[in-house]
Amino acid sequence: MLNGEVGIVVESHPRHKLRPKVLMVRDADHVELTPYQHLDLMKAPKDSSGQPYQIAKEVPDGTYGIVLQDFVDQGLIMSAPIPETSDEPWKD
């Protein structure tokens, strides 16, 4: 995130790819959050400084000790893609 916190995208919207549902797993100092926090960026949640959460960049698996397979094994994220909600998601 732009504020330095780290999350895992758990569901994305075909028309709003930068506003997915995210499982927040590290704070701005990259310390593990307990418990993890679920955020829906479509709802424009704000961080502790009052700024809306925004995705900064994608980082490789294993960064900050975050291994996606560990979250799949714990049932916290799904390994399969989320199905589209429409037969033609690219059309309005």
Number of C-alpha atoms within 10 A of each C-alpha: 16 13 17 13 20 28 21 19 19 18 18 20 15 15 11 10 12 15 21 20 20 20 19 20 19 21 17 12 10 14 13 17 13 10 8 14 12 15 20 17 20 14 12 13 14 13 12 9 7 8 12 16 20 16 19 13 8 11 11 9 11 10 10 13 11 18 12 16 15 11 14 13 11 9 10 14 18 15 13 7 9 11 10 11 9 9 8 8 11 8 7 5
